[in-house]
Amino acid sequence: MYLNNLFVFGTLLPGLRNFNRFIKDHKPEIYQAKAKGVMYYLPEDDYPVVLEGEGEVKGVLYKTRDLAIILPEIDEIEKYTGVESQSLLIREIKDVEILETGEKVKAHIYLWPPSKAKWLKENGVVILDGDWARFLEKKK
C-alpha cells in the first residue's frame, strides 16, 4: 500500500529549510495534524526526533501525489536505508489526526529506532508539548 500522506514535525515544516528544499515545489495540500510519540531535541545536531510513545507530536500532514518522488530524497537526508541497524531514522506508516476535522489517516512518519531508545533518553532533551515550531520560537 503506497500512501500520498507524509506527517512531519521538524525541519520539513512549512517555511523551514528542508520544506523549501524538498516539499514546496510539489505544492502539497497542508493540514495541521498530530500523531502519537515523544519528541526529543538533539542539542549537538540541533534538530528534533520522535520516539514511539503515548505523548503527542504536533506537525503537519502533506498530501501529494508526488510523494513517490519526494520520499527517496527525504530518506537520504533522514539517513533511512530500510534496514533499522543501518539507518539513523526509520520510516513507518502511522495514524495521524487532522486537527481541523478530527479525521484519522495513515501517513509516513520518520521515527527514532526503538533499538536506540536508551541512547536517545540519555542524550536527548524531551520537548514536553511535542511542538518543534514553538520550541524554535522559545529558543530564539
ZAZA-442920 format. One record per residue: x, y, z of N, C-alpha, C, O, CB in turn; residue in three letters. Coordinates in steps of 0.02 Angstrom, whole numbers, padded with zeros to 5 digits, always signed. Atoms other than C-alpha are relative to their C-alpha. Glycine has a CB too. Layout:
N
XYZXYZXYZXYZXYZALA;...
end
This chain:
140
+00043-00059+00000+00000+00000+00000+00045+00062+00000+00086+00071+00045-00048+00000+00062MET;-00039-00061+00004+00076+00165-00053-00045+00059+00016-00100+00066-00012+00032+00008-00069TYR;+00041-00057-00022+00012+00323+00029+00026+00066-00029+00086+00072-00044-00001+00004+00076LEU;-00019-00067+00022+00013+00503-00029+00008+00047+00059+00012+00108+00050-00052+00027-00048ASN;-00001-00041-00060+00024+00564+00152+00068-00005+00036+00095-00060+00044-00056-00020+00047ASN;-00062-00003-00039+00180+00619+00247-00012+00047+00059-00032+00105+00049+00060+00024-00044LEU;+00005-00041-00060+00175+00682+00427+00070+00022+00019+00115-00019+00024-00035-00038+00059PHE;-00065-00027-00019+00319+00797+00475-00008+00044+00062-00062+00069+00077+00030+00041-00058VAL;+00003-00037-00064+00364+00886+00637+00062+00042+00012+00065+00077+00062-00008-00049+00057PHE;-00063-00035-00012+00538+00961+00617+00021+00044-00057-00015+00090-00076+00055-00049+00015GLY;-00028-00044+00051+00646+01036+00481-00038-00001-00066-00024+00039-00111+00072-00020-00013THR;+00041+00002+00060+00517+00989+00348-00065+00039+00008-00107+00039-00037-00016-00072-00018LEU;+00060-00041-00010+00384+01104+00423+00000+00059-00049+00053+00082-00069-00003+00026+00073LEU;+00004-00057+00046+00321+01244+00309+00043+00059+00024+00041+00078+00082-00073+00022-00008PRO;-00042-00058-00015+00444+01388+00300+00070-00017+00023+00114+00026+00022-00033+00042+00051GLY;-00067+00019-00022+00593+01290+00366+00041-00026-00059+00014-00041-00112-00004-00054+00056LEU;-00046+00012+00056+00745+01247+00262-00016-00062-00042-00013-00059-00103+00069-00005+00027ARG;+00011+00061+00040+00702+01069+00212-00069+00000-00034-00077-00034-00085+00006-00061+00045ASN;+00063-00008+00035+00522+01114+00169+00014+00035-00067-00010+00014-00120-00051+00041+00043PHE;-00015-00038+00061+00589+01241+00045+00040-00041-00050+00032-00033-00110+00038+00064+00018ASN;-00042+00042+00043+00715+01114-00024-00038-00058-00032-00028-00072-00091+00059-00027+00039ARG;+00027+00064+00023+00607+00959-00040-00076-00001-00012-00099-00043-00052+00016-00051+00050PHE;+00073+00006+00001+00421+00995-00022-00035+00055-00040-00079+00041-00080-00027+00000+00071ILE;+00035-00059+00024+00371+01170-00075-00020-00004-00074-00077+00010-00092+00042+00061+00011LYS;+00013+00000+00072+00385+01148-00264-00052-00051-00022-00080-00046-00077+00065-00014-00037ASP;+00050+00051+00017+00268+00997-00260-00071+00022+00018-00120-00013+00004+00017-00065+00037HIS;+00064-00030-00017+00127+01108-00193-00049-00049+00033-00104-00060+00008-00032+00029-00062LYS;+00045+00048-00034+00053+00982-00070-00058+00035+00034-00055+00095+00050+00040-00041+00050PRO;+00051-00023-00046-00109+01002+00023+00032-00004+00069+00068-00052+00084-00067-00044-00005GLU;-00032-00002-00066-00057+01050+00201-00054+00004+00054-00098+00047+00051+00049+00061+00005ILE;+00048+00002-00055-00154+01007+00358+00038+00000+00067+00086-00037+00075-00046-00062-00005TYR;-00027+00004-00068-00112+01044+00540-00022-00068+00028-00079-00088+00020-00026+00059+00046GLN;+00015+00068-00021-00102+00873+00621+00040-00018+00063+00084+00019+00085+00016-00050-00056ALA;-00037+00026-00057-00042+00771+00769+00004-00076-00005-00036-00108-00038-00033+00021+00067LYS;-00011+00072-00001+00024+00597+00799+00025-00019+00070+00046+00024+00108+00050-00023-00055ALA;-00027+00023-00064+00073+00491+00949+00075-00007-00004+00103-00026-00056-00033-00068+00021LYS;-00072+00006-00004+00253+00494+01005+00028+00048+00051-00008+00091+00077+00032+00011-00069GLY;-00035-00045-00047+00379+00580+01116+00056+00034-00040+00098+00001-00070+00029-00039+00062VAL;-00050-00039+00038+00483+00720+01039+00061+00014+00044+00055+00032+00103-00030+00065-00025MET;-00063-00016-00033+00665+00741+01086+00039+00049-00044+00036+00047-00105+00042-00065+00012TYR;-00045-00046+00033+00785+00880+01043+00071-00028+00007+00091-00046+00062-00005+00072+00029TYR;-00069+00022-00002+00962+00828+00997+00044+00063-00004+00057+00089-00058+00017-00049-00059LEU;-00037-00063-00002+01066+00979+01053+00062+00002-00044+00076+00053-00075+00021+00015+00071PRO;-00061+00000+00040+01226+00926+00965-00015+00005-00075+00026+00030-00113+00041-00062+00014GLU;+00018+00000+00071+01134+00906+00799-00050+00056-00016-00059+00073-00075-00029-00067-00019ASP;+00047-00055+00006+01005+01045+00828-00062-00017-00043-00082+00022-00086+00035+00060-00030ASP;+00063+00018+00032+00851+00952+00766-00038-00048+00045-00010-00078+00090+00011-00030-00071TYR;+00041+00045-00041+00706+00851+00838-00006-00069-00031+00002-00078-00092-00069+00030+00010PRO;+00018+00068+00022+00669+00665+00827-00058-00022+00044-00071+00006+00097+00062-00050+00006VAL;+00057+00026-00037+00519+00566+00884+00009-00075+00012+00027-00112-00033-00066+00013-00037VAL;-00001+00070-00021+00517+00402+00979-00073-00021+00011-00112+00017+00039+00044-00011+00064LEU;+00069+00023-00013+00358+00298+00982-00016+00006+00074+00027-00006+00116-00009-00073-00025GLU;+00021-00008-00069+00260+00330+01140-00069+00028+00003-00102+00039-00048+00049+00043+00039GLY;+00069-00023-00011+00099+00394+01214-00006+00076+00002-00061+00102+00015-00026-00029+00064GLU;+00004-00073+00002+00142+00579+01202-00033+00023-00064-00060-00017-00103+00070+00031+00007GLY;+00031-00029+00060+00080+00697+01068+00052+00042-00037+00087+00083-00006-00062+00043+00019GLU;-00045-00038+00043+00181+00767+00924-00042+00042-00047-00085+00016-00082+00049-00048-00039VAL;+00035-00045+00045+00118+00919+00831+00041+00011-00063+00102+00016-00060-00015+00068+00036LYS;-00035-00010+00063+00159+00943+00649-00050+00014-00055-00104+00040-00043+00042-00060-00017GLY;+00044-00009+00057+00084+00948+00477-00001-00064-00041+00046-00103-00042+00021+00060-00043VAL;+00009+00055+00047+00018+00820+00356+00002+00029-00070-00035+00075-00087-00067-00039+00014LEU;-00003-00019+00070+00068+00841+00175-00035-00055-00040-00023-00114-00029+00073+00010-00025TYR;+00032+00047+00045-00042+00760+00045+00018+00020-00071+00003+00075-00093-00077-00002+00010LYS;-00021-00014+00069+00031+00748-00130+00010-00065-00038+00033-00115-00011+00065+00042+00000THR;-00012+00058+00043+00035+00627-00274+00073-00006-00018+00095-00057-00046-00043+00005-00065ARG;-00072+00001+00014+00219+00671-00290+00041-00033+00055+00102-00031+00053+00025+00071-00010ASP;-00037+00027-00056+00264+00580-00130+00051-00053-00022+00103-00060+00010-00048-00031+00050LEU;-00047+00050+00025+00347+00440-00230+00065+00033-00024+00118+00001-00024-00031-00040-00056ALA;-00059-00037+00021+00468+00573-00294+00035+00029+00061+00097+00030+00065-00019+00056-00050ILE;-00026-00034-00059+00490+00661-00126+00033-00048+00049+00087-00032+00076-00056+00038+00034ILE;-00025+00044-00053+00517+00512-00010+00072-00023-00009+00109-00021+00040-00044-00061+00003LEU;-00071+00020+00006+00682+00449-00084+00049+00055+00019+00101+00042+00048+00014-00024-00070PRO;-00043-00057-00018+00756+00623-00064+00001+00010+00076+00054+00023+00106-00024+00065-00034GLU;+00004-00009-00073+00695+00636+00116+00033-00060+00035+00066-00051+00086-00073+00007+00023ILE;-00034+00059-00027+00753+00457+00151+00075+00014+00006+00107-00005+00055-00012-00062-00043ASP;-00072-00014+00000+00927+00518+00107+00019+00048+00056+00068+00035+00091+00021+00030-00068GLU;-00019-00047-00053+00928+00668+00225-00014-00029+00069+00019-00010+00118-00037+00066-00009ILE;+00017+00031-00065+00848+00564+00364+00043-00063+00012+00038-00095+00064-00075-00019+00003GLU;-00045+00058-00003+00978+00427+00331-00040-00064+00013-00021-00106+00055+00052+00009+00055LYS;+00042+00060-00004+00841+00296+00310+00019-00046-00058+00016-00026-00116-00076+00019-00002TYR;-00021+00048+00052+00901+00141+00217-00050-00057-00009-00045-00095-00058+00067-00029+00018THR;+00046+00057+00002+00757+00021+00251+00023-00056+00047-00015-00103+00060-00005-00028-00071GLY;-00027+00049-00049+00867-00077+00374+00014+00039+00064+00057+00083+00065+00065-00036-00028VAL;-00004-00039-00061+00849-00016+00553+00072+00008+00026+00092+00063+00045-00042-00031+00054GLU;-00068-00003-00028+01027-00059+00607+00046+00044-00041+00099+00064-00017+00028-00070+00006SER;-00042-00041+00044+01096+00041+00460-00030+00069-00012-00005+00106-00055+00011-00035-00066GLN;+00036-00063+00011+00978+00191+00474+00004+00044+00062+00005+00020+00118-00073-00013-00018SER;+00006-00046-00056+00979+00347+00580-00072+00000+00025-00085-00006+00084+00023+00072-00021LEU;+00071+00002-00015+00789+00353+00573-00033-00056-00039-00006-00080-00088-00034+00069-00016LEU;+00040+00049+00037+00657+00229+00520-00062+00036-00027-00084+00087+00001-00020-00060+00045ILE;+00062-00028+00028+00505+00267+00412-00055-00052+00008-00048-00109-00014+00009+00022-00075ARG;+00056+00045-00011+00340+00191+00462-00065+00034-00020-00067+00095-00031-00004-00023+00074GLU;+00067-00027+00013+00156+00213+00424-00039-00003+00065-00047-00056+00095-00036-00041-00058ILE;+00035-00006-00065+00059+00275+00575-00064+00040-00009-00076+00072-00060+00046+00035+00052LYS;+00061-00040-00001-00108+00351+00619+00018+00073+00016+00059+00087+00060-00050-00028+00052ASP;-00009-00072-00009-00112+00541+00608-00070+00031+00002-00113+00011-00036+00045+00032-00056VAL;+00064-00034-00005-00256+00654+00660+00004+00070-00029+00047+00110-00009-00024+00002+00073GLU;+00004-00068+00028-00300+00807+00556-00039+00042+00051-00096+00026+00068-00036+00000-00071ILE;+00029-00039-00055-00337+00941+00686-00066+00032-00017-00112+00032+00024+00049+00053+00023LEU;+00060-00037+00019-00469+01038+00591-00063-00044-00001-00117-00022+00019+00009+00032-00067GLU;+00059+00044+00008-00583+00888+00559-00003-00057+00050-00056-00087+00059+00000-00028-00069THR;-00003+00058-00044-00527+00756+00685+00007-00065-00038+00009-00119-00008-00063-00002+00042GLY;-00007+00060+00041-00509+00635+00539+00068-00033+00012+00119+00000+00017-00008+00017-00075GLU;-00062+00037-00007-00380+00498+00564+00018-00032-00066-00023-00064-00098-00006-00054+00056LYS;-00024+00027+00063-00275+00449+00415+00067-00035+00013+00099-00023+00064+00008+00056-00054VAL;-00066+00032-00003-00122+00341+00385+00049+00044-00037+00033+00074-00088-00002-00072-00031LYS;-00051-00041+00032+00039+00431+00343+00070-00028+00015+00080-00061+00066-00005+00073+00024ALA;-00070+00015-00013+00225+00403+00326+00025+00048+00054+00005+00106+00055+00044+00006-00066HIS;-00032-00042-00052+00324+00468+00476+00069-00029+00013+00079-00090+00014-00044+00002+00066ILE;-00068+00022-00017+00509+00462+00517+00006-00001+00076-00010+00048+00110+00054+00048-00031TYR;-00005+00011-00072+00543+00394+00692+00070-00021+00019+00109-00047-00021-00051-00052+00023LEU;-00062+00025-00028+00691+00359+00803-00007-00075+00010-00060-00097+00034+00018+00037+00069TRP;+00005+00072-00007+00728+00172+00802-00006-00022+00074+00032+00002+00116+00060-00034-00032PRO;+00007+00024-00069+00669+00081+00961+00065-00031+00027+00078-00027+00087-00056-00051+00003PRO;-00062+00032-00022+00836-00011+00966+00051+00051+00027+00099+00032+00061+00032-00039-00057SER;-00046-00053-00022+00922+00157+01000-00033+00046+00052-00009+00101+00065+00024+00042-00060LYS;+00038-00041-00047+00795+00221+01129+00041+00018+00062+00037+00074+00086-00063-00037+00022ALA;-00040-00013-00061+00915+00205+01277+00047+00059-00011+00052+00104+00030+00040-00064+00021LYS;-00046-00056+00015+01043+00320+01194-00038+00065-00004-00015+00116+00023+00037-00014-00067TRP;+00039-00061+00008+00909+00447+01149-00022+00027+00067-00017+00087+00080-00061-00013-00044LEU;+00023-00021-00066+00840+00452+01326+00057+00029+00041+00045+00072+00084-00033-00058+00037LYS;-00058-00025-00037+01016+00482+01393+00029+00065-00030+00059+00104+00006+00054-00053+00002GLU;-00033-00056+00034+01069+00613+01264-00047+00053-00028-00025+00109-00044+00041-00027-00055ASN;+00047-00048+00027+00911+00698+01203-00036+00038+00055-00034+00018+00113-00051-00035-00045GLY;+00040-00040-00046+00802+00830+01286-00072-00006-00022-00089+00010-00079+00024+00075+00001VAL;+00070+00008+00017+00616+00793+01292-00032+00068-00012-00023+00115+00028-00038-00039+00056VAL;+00041-00059+00013+00506+00927+01213-00071-00020+00021-00107-00053-00016+00003+00024-00077ILE;+00061+00026-00031+00355+00901+01325-00063+00011-00041-00105-00033-00043-00008+00032+00067LEU;+00062-00013+00037+00224+00983+01215+00003-00028-00072-00046-00023-00108-00015+00074-00002ASP;-00006+00031+00066+00290+00896+01057-00007+00049-00057-00028+00030-00112-00051-00053-00007GLY;+00011-00052+00050+00289+01061+00962+00067+00033-00019+00090+00077+00017-00051+00053+00026ASP;-00066-00025+00021+00452+01097+00867-00003+00074-00017+00043+00112+00000+00025-00039-00059TRP;+00005-00070+00019+00391+01263+00797+00000+00045+00062+00033+00097+00063-00064+00013-00042ALA;+00002-00039-00062+00352+01328+00972+00068-00003+00035+00090+00048+00063-00055-00027+00048ARG;-00066+00008-00029+00519+01260+01035+00049+00048-00033+00089+00080+00001+00024-00073-00006PHE;-00045-00045+00036+00610+01358+00899-00012+00073+00019+00035+00112+00027-00009-00008-00075LEU;+00017-00069-00020+00518+01518+00946+00029+00017+00068+00057+00070+00078-00076+00011+00000GLU;-00026-00011-00068+00566+01500+01130+00077+00002+00000+00107+00037+00040-00025-00055+00047LYS;-00073+00005+00003+00746+01459+01082+00032+00065-00025+00090+00079-00009+00020-00058-00044LYS;-00028-00061+00029+00770+01624+00988+00019+00051+00052+00043+00105+00035-00049+00032-00047LYS;
end
